[in-house]
């Protein structure tokens, strides 16, 4: 299961205020905000860091290719200076591969993410895939957790500018479910459908699989959805608890 290191994913897109109840429509003043450590996620206002230069990751000597086949996945912060920091292991492929991947990332050069024109620290994931034919293994950037743009205020109003009778919860921060096996060959679409109950605070309360994939993927999808963040549903402009369906993707390149 994908291990979240973000302590239930700090509310990177923050509801600044809900102005008006009853007669007036809610106005969601939403801007991308850093987490408690001052770090951002990629999104509508924050660009993703870009891997500019890296080195190949070595394979363990004397080990058969089939035994080393797999992937190491790391989470990290690319600082405003382009230097990786806070490197954490999300998916292991054995100690040698993991440590070699970390060493390669530390030798890599990144262009930092930006908030407007200002470089800012941004969370990313990096995957290194090791092949049975011992072909080159290199770090590759994954964006598995992201902020989404908020809808325009008109989405909450009818043609007369009054609050709609009902609006469903709207996701503003999503998390991919674990990491897809890069070697798997099967006919399944790697997307699961779930229904999630969202509280008035925009936090998921429960999640249930409607259309799953099996093979342990459903549990990973539920775990991912519980790290989503939403604008809550509204009834005549007032936030309420309500359910909605979501499609959950699995991280892949």
ZAZA-859480 format. One record per residue (C-alpha): y, x, z; residue in three letters; residue number from 1. Coordinates in pm, 1 decimal. Example, Ala and Ser with C-alpha at 12.3 -4.5 7.8 and 13.67 -1.06 7.14 Angstrom:
+----------+----------+----------+------+------+
|        v |        u |        w | resn | resi |
+----------+----------+----------+------+------+
|   -450.0 |   1230.0 |    780.0 |  ala |    1 |
|   -106.0 |   1367.0 |    714.0 |  ser |    2 |
+----------+----------+----------+------+------+
REM end
This chain:
+----------+----------+----------+------+------+
|        v |        u |        w | resn | resi |
+----------+----------+----------+------+------+
|      0.0 |      0.0 |      0.0 |  unk |    1 |
|    345.2 |    128.1 |    -84.0 |  unk |    2 |
|    498.7 |    261.0 |    237.5 |  unk |    3 |
|    864.9 |    161.7 |    268.3 |  unk |    4 |
|   1074.9 |    434.4 |    427.7 |  unk |    5 |
|   1384.1 |    223.5 |    426.5 |  unk |    6 |
|   1327.6 |     28.9 |    749.9 |  unk |    7 |
|   1306.1 |   -305.5 |    574.9 |  unk |    8 |
|   1544.2 |   -181.9 |    307.5 |  unk |    9 |
|   1894.3 |   -182.3 |    448.5 |  unk |   10 |
|   2093.3 |   -463.8 |    299.8 |  unk |   11 |
|   2238.9 |   -251.6 |     20.0 |  unk |   12 |
|   2398.9 |   -552.7 |   -143.6 |  unk |   13 |
|   2584.3 |   -714.2 |    143.4 |  unk |   14 |
|   2704.2 |  -1071.1 |    177.5 |  unk |   15 |
|   3060.7 |  -1005.1 |    280.3 |  unk |   16 |
|   3148.0 |  -1366.7 |    345.3 |  unk |   17 |
|   3058.3 |  -1724.7 |    273.5 |  unk |   18 |
|   3394.3 |  -1884.4 |    230.1 |  unk |   19 |
|   3393.6 |  -2258.1 |    254.7 |  unk |   20 |
|   3154.7 |  -2525.6 |    356.8 |  unk |   21 |
|   3134.8 |  -2883.8 |    244.5 |  unk |   22 |
|   3412.9 |  -2948.2 |     -4.4 |  unk |   23 |
|   3441.6 |  -2599.7 |   -149.3 |  unk |   24 |
|   3182.5 |  -2381.6 |   -316.8 |  unk |   25 |
|   3065.1 |  -2066.4 |   -138.9 |  unk |   26 |
|   3223.3 |  -1745.5 |   -265.3 |  unk |   27 |
|   2983.8 |  -1453.2 |   -241.9 |  unk |   28 |
|   3187.1 |  -1133.5 |   -217.8 |  unk |   29 |
|   2915.5 |   -881.2 |   -295.8 |  unk |   30 |
|   2946.1 |   -509.0 |   -347.5 |  unk |   31 |
|   2689.6 |   -236.0 |   -333.0 |  unk |   32 |
|   2697.7 |    -79.9 |      9.2 |  unk |   33 |
|   2516.8 |    227.4 |    142.1 |  unk |   34 |
|   2242.7 |    200.2 |    402.0 |  unk |   35 |
|   2294.9 |    307.9 |    761.8 |  unk |   36 |
|   2266.8 |    673.4 |    654.8 |  unk |   37 |
|   2531.2 |    640.3 |    383.5 |  unk |   38 |
|   2277.5 |    638.5 |     99.0 |  unk |   39 |
|   2278.6 |    400.3 |   -198.4 |  unk |   40 |
|   2018.4 |    241.4 |   -424.0 |  unk |   41 |
|   2066.6 |    219.9 |   -799.9 |  unk |   42 |
|   2218.6 |   -104.5 |   -920.8 |  unk |   43 |
|   2505.3 |   -267.6 |  -1108.1 |  unk |   44 |
|   2767.4 |    -37.8 |   -952.8 |  unk |   45 |
|   2555.9 |    272.1 |   -885.7 |  unk |   46 |
|   2395.5 |    477.6 |  -1162.7 |  unk |   47 |
|   2059.2 |    649.4 |  -1117.1 |  unk |   48 |
|   2032.6 |   1025.4 |  -1073.7 |  unk |   49 |
|   1899.1 |   1203.4 |  -1382.8 |  unk |   50 |
|   1647.8 |   1486.4 |  -1382.2 |  unk |   51 |
|   1809.0 |   1758.6 |  -1592.6 |  unk |   52 |
|   1572.9 |   2051.6 |  -1552.5 |  unk |   53 |
|   1243.5 |   2108.1 |  -1374.6 |  unk |   54 |
|    936.9 |   2329.9 |  -1362.4 |  unk |   55 |
|    571.6 |   2258.9 |  -1429.6 |  unk |   56 |
|    358.5 |   2177.7 |  -1127.0 |  unk |   57 |
|     53.1 |   2408.2 |  -1096.9 |  unk |   58 |
|   -302.1 |   2281.8 |  -1057.9 |  unk |   59 |
|   -529.6 |   2406.2 |   -777.9 |  unk |   60 |
|   -739.0 |   2694.6 |   -905.8 |  unk |   61 |
|  -1114.2 |   2652.7 |   -940.7 |  unk |   62 |
|  -1113.6 |   2274.2 |   -895.6 |  unk |   63 |
|  -1268.9 |   2055.3 |  -1170.0 |  unk |   64 |
|  -1016.1 |   1843.6 |  -1358.8 |  unk |   65 |
|  -1183.7 |   1517.7 |  -1266.2 |  unk |   66 |
|  -1140.1 |   1595.3 |   -896.9 |  unk |   67 |
|   -768.9 |   1666.0 |   -933.2 |  unk |   68 |
|   -688.9 |   1367.6 |  -1157.2 |  unk |   69 |
|   -437.4 |   1140.7 |   -984.4 |  unk |   70 |
|    -74.1 |   1134.8 |   -884.1 |  unk |   71 |
|    163.0 |   1242.4 |   -611.1 |  unk |   72 |
|    462.2 |   1015.9 |   -548.3 |  unk |   73 |
|    762.4 |   1125.4 |   -345.8 |  unk |   74 |
|   1068.7 |    942.7 |   -219.7 |  unk |   75 |
|   1389.5 |   1139.5 |   -184.0 |  unk |   76 |
|   1765.5 |   1130.2 |   -179.4 |  unk |   77 |
|   1955.1 |   1300.7 |   -457.8 |  unk |   78 |
|   2278.0 |   1402.3 |   -290.4 |  unk |   79 |
|   2627.2 |   1387.3 |   -437.0 |  unk |   80 |
|   2577.5 |   1758.2 |   -510.2 |  unk |   81 |
|   2261.2 |   1688.9 |   -713.6 |  unk |   82 |
|   2032.6 |   1852.5 |   -456.6 |  unk |   83 |
|   1717.0 |   1664.5 |   -343.7 |  unk |   84 |
|   1688.3 |   1598.0 |     28.8 |  unk |   85 |
|   1494.7 |   1376.5 |    274.2 |  unk |   86 |
|   1178.4 |   1427.9 |     65.5 |  unk |   87 |
|    894.9 |   1205.0 |    186.7 |  unk |   88 |
|    540.4 |   1150.8 |     63.3 |  unk |   89 |
|    459.9 |    798.9 |    -59.9 |  unk |   90 |
|    129.8 |    859.0 |   -240.8 |  unk |   91 |
|    -95.9 |   1159.7 |   -193.3 |  unk |   92 |
|   -315.1 |   1345.5 |   -438.8 |  unk |   93 |
|   -435.7 |   1604.1 |   -192.8 |  unk |   94 |
|   -245.4 |   1864.8 |      2.5 |  unk |   95 |
|   -223.3 |   2125.9 |   -274.5 |  unk |   96 |
|    -88.4 |   1881.8 |   -535.3 |  unk |   97 |
|    150.0 |   1725.6 |   -285.4 |  unk |   98 |
|    296.2 |   2056.5 |   -170.7 |  unk |   99 |
|    317.4 |   2188.2 |   -528.9 |  unk |  100 |
|    502.6 |   1870.1 |   -630.1 |  unk |  101 |
|    748.8 |   1906.4 |   -344.9 |  unk |  102 |
|    809.5 |   2270.4 |   -437.1 |  unk |  103 |
|    872.8 |   2174.4 |   -802.1 |  unk |  104 |
|   1120.6 |   1904.2 |   -700.5 |  unk |  105 |
|   1309.1 |   2151.1 |   -482.7 |  unk |  106 |
|   1341.9 |   2379.2 |   -785.7 |  unk |  107 |
|   1462.3 |   2094.3 |  -1009.0 |  unk |  108 |
|   1818.1 |   2023.3 |  -1116.0 |  unk |  109 |
|   1956.9 |   1668.5 |  -1099.3 |  unk |  110 |
|   2274.9 |   1501.2 |  -1213.7 |  unk |  111 |
|   2373.7 |   1284.3 |   -914.7 |  unk |  112 |
|   2407.7 |    908.5 |   -923.8 |  unk |  113 |
|   2759.1 |    770.2 |   -927.5 |  unk |  114 |
|   2951.1 |    480.5 |   -777.5 |  unk |  115 |
|   3207.4 |    436.0 |  -1051.0 |  unk |  116 |
|   3319.8 |    792.4 |  -1120.2 |  unk |  117 |
|   3233.6 |    918.2 |   -770.8 |  unk |  118 |
|   2903.0 |   1105.6 |   -714.2 |  unk |  119 |
|   2710.3 |    948.9 |   -425.3 |  unk |  120 |
|   2370.4 |   1006.9 |   -259.1 |  unk |  121 |
|   2102.9 |    778.9 |   -409.2 |  unk |  122 |
|   1738.4 |    702.8 |   -319.8 |  unk |  123 |
|   1486.0 |    763.6 |   -596.8 |  unk |  124 |
|   1109.9 |    810.3 |   -626.3 |  unk |  125 |
|    951.2 |   1093.6 |   -822.3 |  unk |  126 |
|    597.5 |   1088.0 |   -958.5 |  unk |  127 |
|    382.2 |   1381.0 |  -1070.1 |  unk |  128 |
|     68.6 |   1287.2 |  -1266.7 |  unk |  129 |
|   -221.9 |   1532.7 |  -1268.6 |  unk |  130 |
|   -463.6 |   1501.6 |  -1562.7 |  unk |  131 |
|   -833.4 |   1579.1 |  -1583.6 |  unk |  132 |
|   -770.1 |   1796.9 |  -1892.4 |  unk |  133 |
|   -526.0 |   2001.9 |  -1681.2 |  unk |  134 |
|   -239.6 |   1924.8 |  -1919.2 |  unk |  135 |
|    112.1 |   1990.2 |  -1797.0 |  unk |  136 |
|    217.4 |   1806.9 |  -1483.4 |  unk |  137 |
|    591.1 |   1757.0 |  -1435.9 |  unk |  138 |
|    809.5 |   1554.8 |  -1196.4 |  unk |  139 |
|    925.6 |   1222.5 |  -1342.8 |  unk |  140 |
|   1189.5 |    993.7 |  -1192.2 |  unk |  141 |
|   1090.2 |    639.0 |  -1092.1 |  unk |  142 |
|   1331.2 |    366.0 |   -987.5 |  unk |  143 |
|   1113.2 |    141.9 |   -771.8 |  unk |  144 |
|   1379.3 |    -10.8 |   -546.1 |  unk |  145 |
|   1705.4 |   -142.4 |   -682.6 |  unk |  146 |
|   2005.7 |   -363.5 |   -621.0 |  unk |  147 |
|   2074.2 |   -647.8 |   -864.4 |  unk |  148 |
|   2406.3 |   -798.2 |   -975.4 |  unk |  149 |
|   2516.6 |  -1114.9 |   -802.2 |  unk |  150 |
|   2570.1 |  -1426.0 |  -1015.4 |  unk |  151 |
|   2925.3 |  -1543.8 |  -1092.4 |  unk |  152 |
|   3084.0 |  -1795.4 |   -857.3 |  unk |  153 |
|   3059.1 |  -2057.8 |  -1133.4 |  unk |  154 |
|   2681.6 |  -2051.4 |  -1083.2 |  unk |  155 |
|   2734.6 |  -2238.6 |   -755.4 |  unk |  156 |
|   2975.5 |  -2500.4 |   -897.7 |  unk |  157 |
|   2949.9 |  -2803.8 |  -1119.9 |  unk |  158 |
|   3187.4 |  -2862.3 |  -1411.0 |  unk |  159 |
|   3444.4 |  -3003.9 |  -1168.4 |  unk |  160 |
|   3442.6 |  -2692.6 |   -953.0 |  unk |  161 |
|   3255.0 |  -2860.8 |   -667.4 |  unk |  162 |
|   2947.6 |  -2716.0 |   -494.2 |  unk |  163 |
|   2618.7 |  -2788.1 |   -668.0 |  unk |  164 |
|   2385.1 |  -3018.5 |   -473.1 |  unk |  165 |
|   2134.8 |  -2730.7 |   -452.9 |  unk |  166 |
|   2102.0 |  -2366.4 |   -556.5 |  unk |  167 |
|   1781.0 |  -2170.9 |   -505.2 |  unk |  168 |
|   1760.5 |  -1828.6 |   -337.4 |  unk |  169 |
|   1875.3 |  -1548.5 |   -568.2 |  unk |  170 |
|   1726.7 |  -1196.4 |   -537.8 |  unk |  171 |
|   1985.3 |   -920.0 |   -501.8 |  unk |  172 |
|   1752.0 |   -635.9 |   -397.0 |  unk |  173 |
|   1398.1 |   -588.6 |   -527.5 |  unk |  174 |
|   1110.2 |   -349.9 |   -460.9 |  unk |  175 |
|    823.5 |   -274.4 |   -698.9 |  unk |  176 |
|    474.5 |   -312.1 |   -557.6 |  unk |  177 |
|    309.7 |     23.4 |   -495.5 |  unk |  178 |
|    243.5 |    239.7 |   -802.2 |  unk |  179 |
|     35.7 |    155.2 |  -1107.6 |  unk |  180 |
|   -263.4 |    377.4 |  -1179.7 |  unk |  181 |
|   -151.2 |    586.7 |  -1480.6 |  unk |  182 |
|   -513.5 |    618.0 |  -1597.5 |  unk |  183 |
|   -615.9 |    252.8 |  -1568.6 |  unk |  184 |
|   -703.8 |     77.3 |  -1893.9 |  unk |  185 |
|   -738.9 |   -295.8 |  -1849.3 |  unk |  186 |
|   -605.2 |   -616.7 |  -2008.7 |  unk |  187 |
|   -410.1 |   -737.8 |  -1707.8 |  unk |  188 |
|    -34.2 |   -765.4 |  -1710.8 |  unk |  189 |
|     82.6 |   -572.7 |  -1405.6 |  unk |  190 |
|    300.5 |   -852.6 |  -1270.2 |  unk |  191 |
|    214.6 |  -1093.7 |   -990.5 |  unk |  192 |
|    374.4 |  -1431.8 |   -921.2 |  unk |  193 |
|    452.7 |  -1527.0 |   -563.1 |  unk |  194 |
|    641.8 |  -1794.4 |   -375.0 |  unk |  195 |
|    864.5 |  -1666.7 |    -94.5 |  unk |  196 |
|   1036.8 |  -1855.7 |    187.3 |  unk |  197 |
|   1391.5 |  -1722.6 |    233.7 |  unk |  198 |
|   1592.4 |  -1776.1 |    551.8 |  unk |  199 |
|   1962.8 |  -1855.5 |    575.3 |  unk |  200 |
|   2023.5 |  -1483.5 |    629.5 |  unk |  201 |
|   1871.0 |  -1399.1 |    290.8 |  unk |  202 |
|   1562.7 |  -1234.0 |    443.0 |  unk |  203 |
|   1207.7 |  -1326.2 |    336.4 |  unk |  204 |
|   1011.4 |  -1511.0 |    606.1 |  unk |  205 |
|    675.9 |  -1564.1 |    434.7 |  unk |  206 |
|    524.5 |  -1489.1 |     92.7 |  unk |  207 |
|    221.3 |  -1639.5 |    -79.7 |  unk |  208 |
|     47.9 |  -1536.4 |   -403.2 |  unk |  209 |
|     46.5 |  -1801.3 |   -676.1 |  unk |  210 |
|    -97.4 |  -1589.3 |   -955.8 |  unk |  211 |
|   -248.9 |  -1261.1 |   -848.0 |  unk |  212 |
|   -417.3 |   -963.8 |  -1007.5 |  unk |  213 |
|   -695.4 |   -899.4 |   -757.5 |  unk |  214 |
|   -832.7 |   -551.9 |   -685.3 |  unk |  215 |
|   -601.9 |   -517.8 |   -382.9 |  unk |  216 |
|   -286.4 |   -567.9 |   -590.3 |  unk |  217 |
|   -201.9 |   -903.7 |   -433.8 |  unk |  218 |
|   -157.3 |   -754.6 |    -87.4 |  unk |  219 |
|     73.1 |   -489.7 |   -233.6 |  unk |  220 |
|    280.5 |   -757.1 |   -407.4 |  unk |  221 |
|    323.1 |   -952.6 |    -83.9 |  unk |  222 |
|    426.8 |   -635.9 |     99.9 |  unk |  223 |
|    686.2 |   -560.8 |   -169.3 |  unk |  224 |
|    837.3 |   -909.9 |   -162.0 |  unk |  225 |
|    888.2 |   -889.0 |    212.1 |  unk |  226 |
|   1137.2 |   -606.9 |    140.5 |  unk |  227 |
|   1339.8 |   -816.6 |   -104.7 |  unk |  228 |
|   1688.7 |   -938.5 |    -16.3 |  unk |  229 |
|   1837.7 |  -1265.6 |   -141.1 |  unk |  230 |
|   2145.3 |  -1477.5 |   -150.3 |  unk |  231 |
|   2012.7 |  -1777.2 |     45.2 |  unk |  232 |
|   1968.8 |  -2119.2 |   -107.8 |  unk |  233 |
|   2259.7 |  -2359.5 |    -65.0 |  unk |  234 |
|   2287.6 |  -2734.2 |    -22.9 |  unk |  235 |
|   2635.4 |  -2858.5 |   -110.1 |  unk |  236 |
|   2773.4 |  -2512.0 |    -43.4 |  unk |  237 |
|   2595.0 |  -2455.7 |    288.1 |  unk |  238 |
|   2323.3 |  -2185.1 |    316.4 |  unk |  239 |
|   1979.3 |  -2326.6 |    393.1 |  unk |  240 |
|   1620.2 |  -2205.6 |    426.2 |  unk |  241 |
|   1424.5 |  -2260.3 |    104.2 |  unk |  242 |
|   1146.0 |  -2125.3 |   -116.5 |  unk |  243 |
|   1144.8 |  -1986.7 |   -468.4 |  unk |  244 |
|    899.5 |  -1817.0 |   -702.3 |  unk |  245 |
|    937.3 |  -1450.3 |   -795.0 |  unk |  246 |
|    763.7 |  -1211.4 |  -1033.0 |  unk |  247 |
|    666.4 |   -879.0 |   -874.9 |  unk |  248 |
|    626.3 |   -569.4 |  -1089.6 |  unk |  249 |
|    430.9 |   -253.3 |  -1017.4 |  unk |  250 |
|    607.7 |     82.5 |  -1043.3 |  unk |  251 |
|    527.1 |    269.3 |  -1361.4 |  unk |  252 |
|    693.9 |    493.0 |  -1616.8 |  unk |  253 |
+----------+----------+----------+------+------+
REM end
